[in-house]
Amino acid sequence: MRWPADLDPALLRQPDARSCGAASVLAARALLTGWRPDPDGAAEEILDEHRMLTSSRSPRDRWQAPWPRRLGTPPWALANALRVLTGRHLATVSARPRPAIAYEVLRAQLQDRPVLVYLGNRWLPRHVVVAVAAEPDGICVFDPAHGRLVRVPAENWRGHRVGVAGWTHLWFVI
């Protein structure tokens, strides 16, 4: 999978400090379905998606536990959103305490779909990115904090030095 040439990653930059999960879901939708954000309303689309992902009244096909928006987006909501987009049941794979195993799962899943990834510090997951392509020596991710594509070397994933938007630790792979 590759990032499409006709999709400016800056359009999907998260408009606030809590909507990285929503921006990541919309990036996955763009990759999987060809959907493109409205250049004049992309920020509002991301905020609408965030409201849906944190609500129990999701228009998707199953109930989900509500979540306080100020805490970001819960992994179960992202897994449900990606399941709807792919038509496949997905699991959240923890990278704690073995990031090398989660990295291999991430690479394997990238063969046919984008993968949502939680990054953070030593104590908490804090940021969601979209892995879009496995490269011979690393992985290309979309970072919604900066609205750009970033290449992360393989050794960084395995050694808690991911370094995307300042976050170092791999937490979950969806």
Buried (B, 14 or more C-beta within 10 A) or exposed (E): BEBEEEBBBEBBBBBBEBBBBBBBBBBBBBBBEEEBBEEEEBBEBBBBBBEBBBBEEBEBEEEBEEBEBEEBBBBBBBBBBBBBBBEEEBEBBBBEEEBEBBBBBBBEBBEEBBBBBBBBBEEEBBBBBBBBBBEEEBBBBBBBBBBBBBEBBBEBBBEBEBBBBEBBBBBBBB
